[in-house]
Amino acid sequence: MINFKTIADGEIFNAAYDVNKSRFIAHVARVDDEDAARDFVQMIRKKYFDATHNCSAWILGERGDKQKSNDDGEPGGTAGNPILETIKHRGLTNCAIVVTRYFGGIKLGAGGLIRAYSHSAALGLDAARIVQMTTFRKISLTLEYNFLATVENYLRQKKLRVAGTDYADVVTLELLLLPEVVEKIFTELNDLTAANFLWEELDEIRLPVEI
């Protein structure tokens, strides 16, 4: 699985920018497919139905290979593409931005529009929580109770993720480890317990890590 940067899920982030009496409102959201991206754009358009323009862009896919922008009536290339380039510049994917404009009566010109939409999108991303979708290896670790306190203390010191604990005749901990630290962790656990544990690799999982 590929690690990638995106927006924290479950929240819409926004920011506003005023220039020459025009008001620009950026809304930023995590979207994981084209249907979600379209739904988000339509939701913002419906909310701001009275706006002059609702321009948008999104990037999808682990490698950011699905991209789309929409000028929504602004001169070609002055709105959607600047928003798209702002997302790309931040190295984000699975991200959609809609920038709503209320025209204030003063024309900004092509250059002014590009700067305004780029800046508005950047402000929206500044307000957003950015996460890295990070691959962890899920490991089942089984040990006797007399080693539990030592191992738990070690896990706390290393700030390692424990997804669950099963207390039965023996204790089974479900650990989430970054692939690059697995070997080192097992070496240190061997030293701590004189190799008195069993382990099994379950699968891989990708989780958001705030950055």
ChimeraX commands (.cxc) that place a marker at each C-alpha (Angstrom):
marker #1 position 0.00,0.00,0.00 radius 0.5
marker #1 position 1.21,3.48,-0.87 radius 0.5
marker #1 position 1.36,6.18,1.81 radius 0.5
marker #1 position -0.15,9.50,0.75 radius 0.5
marker #1 position -1.12,12.90,2.15 radius 0.5
marker #1 position -4.76,13.93,2.26 radius 0.5
marker #1 position -7.37,15.81,4.31 radius 0.5
marker #1 position -8.66,14.54,7.65 radius 0.5
marker #1 position -11.96,12.73,7.11 radius 0.5
marker #1 position -15.38,13.69,8.44 radius 0.5
marker #1 position -15.08,17.48,8.39 radius 0.5
marker #1 position -15.35,20.32,5.88 radius 0.5
marker #1 position -12.74,23.06,6.32 radius 0.5
marker #1 position -13.26,26.59,5.08 radius 0.5
marker #1 position -11.69,30.02,4.77 radius 0.5
marker #1 position -12.73,33.35,3.25 radius 0.5
marker #1 position -10.82,35.99,1.31 radius 0.5
marker #1 position -11.91,39.46,0.17 radius 0.5
marker #1 position -10.33,41.37,-2.70 radius 0.5
marker #1 position -11.68,44.42,-4.59 radius 0.5
marker #1 position -15.16,43.90,-3.13 radius 0.5
marker #1 position -15.37,40.28,-4.34 radius 0.5
marker #1 position -15.66,37.65,-1.64 radius 0.5
marker #1 position -14.12,34.21,-2.10 radius 0.5
marker #1 position -15.07,31.31,0.19 radius 0.5
marker #1 position -13.05,28.09,0.01 radius 0.5
marker #1 position -14.40,24.75,1.22 radius 0.5
marker #1 position -12.06,21.76,1.48 radius 0.5
marker #1 position -12.99,18.12,2.07 radius 0.5
marker #1 position -11.63,14.60,1.93 radius 0.5
marker #1 position -13.17,12.61,-0.93 radius 0.5
marker #1 position -12.25,9.02,-1.80 radius 0.5
marker #1 position -13.92,8.61,-5.19 radius 0.5
marker #1 position -15.53,10.57,-8.01 radius 0.5
marker #1 position -19.06,10.16,-6.67 radius 0.5
marker #1 position -18.02,11.65,-3.33 radius 0.5
marker #1 position -16.22,14.51,-5.10 radius 0.5
marker #1 position -19.27,15.31,-7.25 radius 0.5
marker #1 position -21.59,15.13,-4.25 radius 0.5
marker #1 position -19.37,17.54,-2.33 radius 0.5
marker #1 position -19.29,20.04,-5.20 radius 0.5
marker #1 position -23.06,19.83,-5.64 radius 0.5
marker #1 position -23.62,20.31,-1.91 radius 0.5
marker #1 position -21.57,23.53,-1.90 radius 0.5
marker #1 position -23.26,24.77,-5.08 radius 0.5
marker #1 position -26.66,24.14,-3.53 radius 0.5
marker #1 position -25.69,25.93,-0.33 radius 0.5
marker #1 position -24.33,28.94,-2.23 radius 0.5
marker #1 position -26.87,28.90,-5.05 radius 0.5
marker #1 position -26.92,32.69,-5.12 radius 0.5
marker #1 position -23.18,33.04,-5.68 radius 0.5
marker #1 position -21.72,34.30,-8.94 radius 0.5
marker #1 position -19.48,31.25,-9.34 radius 0.5
marker #1 position -18.72,27.96,-7.57 radius 0.5
marker #1 position -15.41,26.84,-9.04 radius 0.5
marker #1 position -13.88,23.51,-8.12 radius 0.5
marker #1 position -11.08,21.00,-8.46 radius 0.5
marker #1 position -10.23,17.60,-7.08 radius 0.5
marker #1 position -7.45,15.04,-7.13 radius 0.5
marker #1 position -8.09,11.34,-6.48 radius 0.5
marker #1 position -6.13,8.12,-6.22 radius 0.5
marker #1 position -3.12,6.97,-4.24 radius 0.5
marker #1 position -0.85,8.41,-6.94 radius 0.5
marker #1 position -3.07,11.43,-7.61 radius 0.5
marker #1 position -3.72,10.25,-11.16 radius 0.5
marker #1 position -7.39,11.33,-11.34 radius 0.5
marker #1 position -7.76,15.10,-11.62 radius 0.5
marker #1 position -10.56,17.44,-12.60 radius 0.5
marker #1 position -11.25,21.17,-12.48 radius 0.5
marker #1 position -14.19,23.41,-13.35 radius 0.5
marker #1 position -14.16,27.17,-13.97 radius 0.5
marker #1 position -17.97,27.44,-13.59 radius 0.5
marker #1 position -18.28,30.42,-15.92 radius 0.5
marker #1 position -15.06,32.23,-15.08 radius 0.5
marker #1 position -12.69,32.82,-18.04 radius 0.5
marker #1 position -11.00,29.56,-19.03 radius 0.5
marker #1 position -8.05,28.59,-16.87 radius 0.5
marker #1 position -8.51,31.35,-14.29 radius 0.5
marker #1 position -10.30,29.43,-11.52 radius 0.5
marker #1 position -10.47,25.63,-11.60 radius 0.5
marker #1 position -6.89,25.08,-12.73 radius 0.5
marker #1 position -5.36,27.44,-10.12 radius 0.5
marker #1 position -7.31,25.55,-7.45 radius 0.5
marker #1 position -6.07,22.24,-8.87 radius 0.5
marker #1 position -2.46,23.46,-8.96 radius 0.5
marker #1 position -2.72,24.53,-5.33 radius 0.5
marker #1 position -3.76,21.00,-4.32 radius 0.5
marker #1 position -0.91,19.54,-6.39 radius 0.5
marker #1 position 1.61,21.97,-4.90 radius 0.5
marker #1 position 0.73,20.70,-1.41 radius 0.5
marker #1 position 1.24,17.09,-2.53 radius 0.5
marker #1 position -2.32,16.08,-1.61 radius 0.5
marker #1 position -4.74,13.58,-3.07 radius 0.5
marker #1 position -8.29,12.43,-2.32 radius 0.5
marker #1 position -8.98,16.11,-1.81 radius 0.5
marker #1 position -11.65,18.41,-3.27 radius 0.5
marker #1 position -11.92,22.19,-3.06 radius 0.5
marker #1 position -14.80,24.44,-4.05 radius 0.5
marker #1 position -14.15,28.19,-4.12 radius 0.5
marker #1 position -17.34,30.24,-4.14 radius 0.5
marker #1 position -17.19,33.80,-5.48 radius 0.5
marker #1 position -19.57,36.66,-4.85 radius 0.5
marker #1 position -18.73,39.31,-7.44 radius 0.5
marker #1 position -18.35,42.79,-5.99 radius 0.5
marker #1 position -18.57,44.83,-9.19 radius 0.5
marker #1 position -14.88,45.31,-9.87 radius 0.5
marker #1 position -13.29,43.06,-12.48 radius 0.5
marker #1 position -10.02,41.46,-11.40 radius 0.5
marker #1 position -8.64,40.50,-14.80 radius 0.5
marker #1 position -7.24,37.09,-15.66 radius 0.5
marker #1 position -4.14,37.48,-13.50 radius 0.5
marker #1 position -6.16,38.77,-10.58 radius 0.5
marker #1 position -8.59,35.87,-10.82 radius 0.5
marker #1 position -5.79,33.30,-10.90 radius 0.5
marker #1 position -4.19,34.86,-7.81 radius 0.5
marker #1 position -7.52,35.13,-5.99 radius 0.5
marker #1 position -8.57,31.51,-6.61 radius 0.5
marker #1 position -5.09,30.18,-5.83 radius 0.5
marker #1 position -4.88,32.18,-2.62 radius 0.5
marker #1 position -8.39,31.21,-1.53 radius 0.5
marker #1 position -7.64,27.52,-2.09 radius 0.5
marker #1 position -4.38,27.87,-0.17 radius 0.5
marker #1 position -6.21,29.51,2.75 radius 0.5
marker #1 position -8.69,26.63,2.75 radius 0.5
marker #1 position -5.86,24.11,2.91 radius 0.5
marker #1 position -4.16,26.12,5.65 radius 0.5
marker #1 position -7.35,25.74,7.70 radius 0.5
marker #1 position -7.59,22.00,7.02 radius 0.5
marker #1 position -6.09,19.19,9.07 radius 0.5
marker #1 position -3.62,17.30,6.92 radius 0.5
marker #1 position -2.97,13.61,7.53 radius 0.5
marker #1 position -0.73,11.00,5.99 radius 0.5
marker #1 position -2.44,7.73,5.25 radius 0.5
marker #1 position 0.25,5.43,6.60 radius 0.5
marker #1 position 0.69,1.68,6.24 radius 0.5
marker #1 position 1.02,-0.33,9.45 radius 0.5
marker #1 position 1.68,-4.04,9.86 radius 0.5
marker #1 position -0.79,-5.68,12.23 radius 0.5
marker #1 position 1.06,-8.10,14.53 radius 0.5
marker #1 position -0.41,-10.50,17.10 radius 0.5
marker #1 position 1.94,-10.82,20.09 radius 0.5
marker #1 position 1.25,-13.57,22.68 radius 0.5
marker #1 position 3.05,-13.80,26.04 radius 0.5
marker #1 position 2.73,-14.98,29.64 radius 0.5
marker #1 position 1.29,-12.64,32.26 radius 0.5
marker #1 position 4.61,-12.32,34.10 radius 0.5
marker #1 position 6.03,-10.44,31.09 radius 0.5
marker #1 position 2.99,-8.20,30.55 radius 0.5
marker #1 position 4.00,-5.22,32.70 radius 0.5
marker #1 position 7.48,-5.12,31.17 radius 0.5
marker #1 position 6.18,-5.31,27.62 radius 0.5
marker #1 position 3.40,-2.75,28.20 radius 0.5
marker #1 position 5.89,-0.32,29.70 radius 0.5
marker #1 position 8.16,-0.80,26.69 radius 0.5
marker #1 position 5.29,-0.19,24.27 radius 0.5
marker #1 position 4.34,3.02,26.11 radius 0.5
marker #1 position 7.92,4.29,26.04 radius 0.5
marker #1 position 8.16,3.62,22.31 radius 0.5
marker #1 position 4.68,5.16,21.75 radius 0.5
marker #1 position 3.62,2.10,19.76 radius 0.5
marker #1 position 0.00,1.52,18.83 radius 0.5
marker #1 position -1.89,-1.29,20.52 radius 0.5
marker #1 position -5.13,-2.02,18.66 radius 0.5
marker #1 position -6.47,-4.49,21.23 radius 0.5
marker #1 position -5.66,-6.83,24.11 radius 0.5
marker #1 position -7.10,-10.28,24.78 radius 0.5
marker #1 position -6.76,-11.57,28.36 radius 0.5
marker #1 position -7.09,-15.34,28.45 radius 0.5
marker #1 position -4.77,-18.09,29.70 radius 0.5
marker #1 position -2.06,-15.99,28.09 radius 0.5
marker #1 position -2.16,-12.35,26.92 radius 0.5
marker #1 position -2.42,-11.46,23.25 radius 0.5
marker #1 position -1.64,-7.92,22.15 radius 0.5
marker #1 position -2.50,-6.68,18.69 radius 0.5
marker #1 position 0.22,-4.24,17.66 radius 0.5
marker #1 position 0.26,-1.80,14.75 radius 0.5
marker #1 position 3.85,-1.26,13.65 radius 0.5
marker #1 position 5.45,0.73,10.87 radius 0.5
marker #1 position 7.07,-1.78,8.48 radius 0.5
marker #1 position 10.52,-0.24,8.88 radius 0.5
marker #1 position 10.60,-0.71,12.68 radius 0.5
marker #1 position 9.26,-4.29,12.95 radius 0.5
marker #1 position 12.65,-6.00,12.99 radius 0.5
marker #1 position 14.06,-3.59,15.57 radius 0.5
marker #1 position 11.00,-3.98,17.83 radius 0.5
marker #1 position 11.24,-7.77,17.78 radius 0.5
marker #1 position 14.95,-7.63,18.59 radius 0.5
marker #1 position 14.25,-5.44,21.62 radius 0.5
marker #1 position 11.30,-7.58,22.74 radius 0.5
marker #1 position 13.54,-10.65,22.48 radius 0.5
marker #1 position 16.01,-8.98,24.84 radius 0.5
marker #1 position 13.25,-7.90,27.27 radius 0.5
marker #1 position 11.55,-11.29,27.51 radius 0.5
marker #1 position 14.40,-13.68,26.66 radius 0.5
marker #1 position 12.35,-14.54,23.56 radius 0.5
marker #1 position 9.39,-15.73,25.65 radius 0.5
marker #1 position 6.65,-14.68,23.24 radius 0.5
marker #1 position 4.94,-15.84,20.09 radius 0.5
marker #1 position 3.97,-13.59,17.23 radius 0.5
marker #1 position 1.95,-13.81,14.06 radius 0.5
marker #1 position 1.63,-11.30,11.25 radius 0.5
marker #1 position -2.05,-10.70,10.50 radius 0.5
marker #1 position -2.32,-8.17,7.68 radius 0.5
marker #1 position -1.60,-4.58,6.72 radius 0.5
marker #1 position -3.79,-1.62,7.49 radius 0.5
marker #1 position -3.60,2.04,6.49 radius 0.5
marker #1 position -4.39,4.65,9.14 radius 0.5
marker #1 position -4.35,8.47,9.18 radius 0.5
marker #1 position -1.43,10.07,10.99 radius 0.5
marker #1 position -1.78,13.80,11.52 radius 0.5
marker #1 position 1.14,15.86,10.22 radius 0.5
marker link #1:1,2 radius 0.2
marker link #1:2,3 radius 0.2
marker link #1:3,4 radius 0.2
marker link #1:4,5 radius 0.2
marker link #1:5,6 radius 0.2
marker link #1:6,7 radius 0.2
marker link #1:7,8 radius 0.2
marker link #1:8,9 radius 0.2
marker link #1:9,10 radius 0.2
marker link #1:10,11 radius 0.2
marker link #1:11,12 radius 0.2
marker link #1:12,13 radius 0.2
marker link #1:13,14 radius 0.2
marker link #1:14,15 radius 0.2
marker link #1:15,16 radius 0.2
marker link #1:16,17 radius 0.2
marker link #1:17,18 radius 0.2
marker link #1:18,19 radius 0.2
marker link #1:19,20 radius 0.2
marker link #1:20,21 radius 0.2
marker link #1:21,22 radius 0.2
marker link #1:22,23 radius 0.2
marker link #1:23,24 radius 0.2
marker link #1:24,25 radius 0.2
marker link #1:25,26 radius 0.2
marker link #1:26,27 radius 0.2
marker link #1:27,28 radius 0.2
marker link #1:28,29 radius 0.2
marker link #1:29,30 radius 0.2
marker link #1:30,31 radius 0.2
marker link #1:31,32 radius 0.2
marker link #1:32,33 radius 0.2
marker link #1:33,34 radius 0.2
marker link #1:34,35 radius 0.2
marker link #1:35,36 radius 0.2
marker link #1:36,37 radius 0.2
marker link #1:37,38 radius 0.2
marker link #1:38,39 radius 0.2
marker link #1:39,40 radius 0.2
marker link #1:40,41 radius 0.2
marker link #1:41,42 radius 0.2
marker link #1:42,43 radius 0.2
marker link #1:43,44 radius 0.2
marker link #1:44,45 radius 0.2
marker link #1:45,46 radius 0.2
marker link #1:46,47 radius 0.2
marker link #1:47,48 radius 0.2
marker link #1:48,49 radius 0.2
marker link #1:49,50 radius 0.2
marker link #1:50,51 radius 0.2
marker link #1:51,52 radius 0.2
marker link #1:52,53 radius 0.2
marker link #1:53,54 radius 0.2
marker link #1:54,55 radius 0.2
marker link #1:55,56 radius 0.2
marker link #1:56,57 radius 0.2
marker link #1:57,58 radius 0.2
marker link #1:58,59 radius 0.2
marker link #1:59,60 radius 0.2
marker link #1:60,61 radius 0.2
marker link #1:61,62 radius 0.2
marker link #1:62,63 radius 0.2
marker link #1:63,64 radius 0.2
marker link #1:64,65 radius 0.2
marker link #1:65,66 radius 0.2
marker link #1:66,67 radius 0.2
marker link #1:67,68 radius 0.2
marker link #1:68,69 radius 0.2
marker link #1:69,70 radius 0.2
marker link #1:70,71 radius 0.2
marker link #1:71,72 radius 0.2
marker link #1:72,73 radius 0.2
marker link #1:73,74 radius 0.2
marker link #1:74,75 radius 0.2
marker link #1:75,76 radius 0.2
marker link #1:76,77 radius 0.2
marker link #1:77,78 radius 0.2
marker link #1:78,79 radius 0.2
marker link #1:79,80 radius 0.2
marker link #1:80,81 radius 0.2
marker link #1:81,82 radius 0.2
marker link #1:82,83 radius 0.2
marker link #1:83,84 radius 0.2
marker link #1:84,85 radius 0.2
marker link #1:85,86 radius 0.2
marker link #1:86,87 radius 0.2
marker link #1:87,88 radius 0.2
marker link #1:88,89 radius 0.2
marker link #1:89,90 radius 0.2
marker link #1:90,91 radius 0.2
marker link #1:91,92 radius 0.2
marker link #1:92,93 radius 0.2
marker link #1:93,94 radius 0.2
marker link #1:94,95 radius 0.2
marker link #1:95,96 radius 0.2
marker link #1:96,97 radius 0.2
marker link #1:97,98 radius 0.2
marker link #1:98,99 radius 0.2
marker link #1:99,100 radius 0.2
marker link #1:100,101 radius 0.2
marker link #1:101,102 radius 0.2
marker link #1:102,103 radius 0.2
marker link #1:103,104 radius 0.2
marker link #1:104,105 radius 0.2
marker link #1:105,106 radius 0.2
marker link #1:106,107 radius 0.2
marker link #1:107,108 radius 0.2
marker link #1:108,109 radius 0.2
marker link #1:109,110 radius 0.2
marker link #1:110,111 radius 0.2
marker link #1:111,112 radius 0.2
marker link #1:112,113 radius 0.2
marker link #1:113,114 radius 0.2
marker link #1:114,115 radius 0.2
marker link #1:115,116 radius 0.2
marker link #1:116,117 radius 0.2
marker link #1:117,118 radius 0.2
marker link #1:118,119 radius 0.2
marker link #1:119,120 radius 0.2
marker link #1:120,121 radius 0.2
marker link #1:121,122 radius 0.2
marker link #1:122,123 radius 0.2
marker link #1:123,124 radius 0.2
marker link #1:124,125 radius 0.2
marker link #1:125,126 radius 0.2
marker link #1:126,127 radius 0.2
marker link #1:127,128 radius 0.2
marker link #1:128,129 radius 0.2
marker link #1:129,130 radius 0.2
marker link #1:130,131 radius 0.2
marker link #1:131,132 radius 0.2
marker link #1:132,133 radius 0.2
marker link #1:133,134 radius 0.2
marker link #1:134,135 radius 0.2
marker link #1:135,136 radius 0.2
marker link #1:136,137 radius 0.2
marker link #1:137,138 radius 0.2
marker link #1:138,139 radius 0.2
marker link #1:139,140 radius 0.2
marker link #1:140,141 radius 0.2
marker link #1:141,142 radius 0.2
marker link #1:142,143 radius 0.2
marker link #1:143,144 radius 0.2
marker link #1:144,145 radius 0.2
marker link #1:145,146 radius 0.2
marker link #1:146,147 radius 0.2
marker link #1:147,148 radius 0.2
marker link #1:148,149 radius 0.2
marker link #1:149,150 radius 0.2
marker link #1:150,151 radius 0.2
marker link #1:151,152 radius 0.2
marker link #1:152,153 radius 0.2
marker link #1:153,154 radius 0.2
marker link #1:154,155 radius 0.2
marker link #1:155,156 radius 0.2
marker link #1:156,157 radius 0.2
marker link #1:157,158 radius 0.2
marker link #1:158,159 radius 0.2
marker link #1:159,160 radius 0.2
marker link #1:160,161 radius 0.2
marker link #1:161,162 radius 0.2
marker link #1:162,163 radius 0.2
marker link #1:163,164 radius 0.2
marker link #1:164,165 radius 0.2
marker link #1:165,166 radius 0.2
marker link #1:166,167 radius 0.2
marker link #1:167,168 radius 0.2
marker link #1:168,169 radius 0.2
marker link #1:169,170 radius 0.2
marker link #1:170,171 radius 0.2
marker link #1:171,172 radius 0.2
marker link #1:172,173 radius 0.2
marker link #1:173,174 radius 0.2
marker link #1:174,175 radius 0.2
marker link #1:175,176 radius 0.2
marker link #1:176,177 radius 0.2
marker link #1:177,178 radius 0.2
marker link #1:178,179 radius 0.2
marker link #1:179,180 radius 0.2
marker link #1:180,181 radius 0.2
marker link #1:181,182 radius 0.2
marker link #1:182,183 radius 0.2
marker link #1:183,184 radius 0.2
marker link #1:184,185 radius 0.2
marker link #1:185,186 radius 0.2
marker link #1:186,187 radius 0.2
marker link #1:187,188 radius 0.2
marker link #1:188,189 radius 0.2
marker link #1:189,190 radius 0.2
marker link #1:190,191 radius 0.2
marker link #1:191,192 radius 0.2
marker link #1:192,193 radius 0.2
marker link #1:193,194 radius 0.2
marker link #1:194,195 radius 0.2
marker link #1:195,196 radius 0.2
marker link #1:196,197 radius 0.2
marker link #1:197,198 radius 0.2
marker link #1:198,199 radius 0.2
marker link #1:199,200 radius 0.2
marker link #1:200,201 radius 0.2
marker link #1:201,202 radius 0.2
marker link #1:202,203 radius 0.2
marker link #1:203,204 radius 0.2
marker link #1:204,205 radius 0.2
marker link #1:205,206 radius 0.2
marker link #1:206,207 radius 0.2
marker link #1:207,208 radius 0.2
marker link #1:208,209 radius 0.2
marker link #1:209,210 radius 0.2
marker link #1:210,211 radius 0.2
view
